[in-house]
Amino acid sequence: MSPDRQPPEKMMFQLSLRRRGISEQRVLRAMDAIPREAFVEPADRDNAWRDTALGIACGQTISQPFVVAYMTERLELRDDHRVLEIGTGSGYQAAILSRLSRQVVTIERFRTLADRARARLKQQHCDNVEVLLGDGFDVPADAGQFDRIMVTAAMEQIPDALTHRLEPDGLLIAPVGPHNGRQTLVLVRQTAGGPVRKELVDVRFVPALPGIAREL
Ligand code: SAH
């Protein structure tokens, strides 16, 4: 679709991302290419292009688009990167990551969410994404090492086991903080001298919980 034929709400979506400081063209293009309405609940389709988080199944949320774009931009993704996402949710963030990297492995603890996200990602031809039902606090060893890790559920602290999964010079971004208190996005770079940590902005995410969910 040419820019002048885009629905107005989609043009506003891009404009508001730019206004709020997202400047990397690759990220803006990925946000433009992936239809967020395909990842929200059917009743929320009309709200899909608004810059807000929305409820999805299993009491979870699809993040606010600005936060998706911001976290993606901070990961400095390259086409040859292998990426791990913890907290598949709707699959939207994984779809964005898939446009900017070689391979995405995404882990979700609710079977319903993992199954639905897998179907949506297939429908959107995101063929380089693998959705695993599992626990992001216990990433299977055979999943290997990653150039980039994005956590999209709030962790009280970043487990060492997770930073150990980063390749040299790898980056990890995660919301860190108590479930009902102040959470801050933290960026960790794996350097020769060990992990270097930087605090970015305050955010609000659903909590990361241990283990596979017993309910569907
Ligand atoms: N990235 C998602 C939104 C994430 S909401 C999207 O684009 O829609 C956070 C998700 O993390 C929820 O679906 C929740 O079930 C999941 N989650 C929480 N703890 C987890 C854990 N230990 N392992 C895997 N997934 C987890």
Residues whose N, C-alpha, C, O or C-beta is under 5 A from the ligand:
A	BS01	SAH	Q60 T61 I62 S63 I86 G87 T88 G89 S90 G91 Y92 Q93 A94 I107 E108 R109 F110 G134 D135 G136 F137 T152 A153 V206 P207 A208 L209 P210 G211
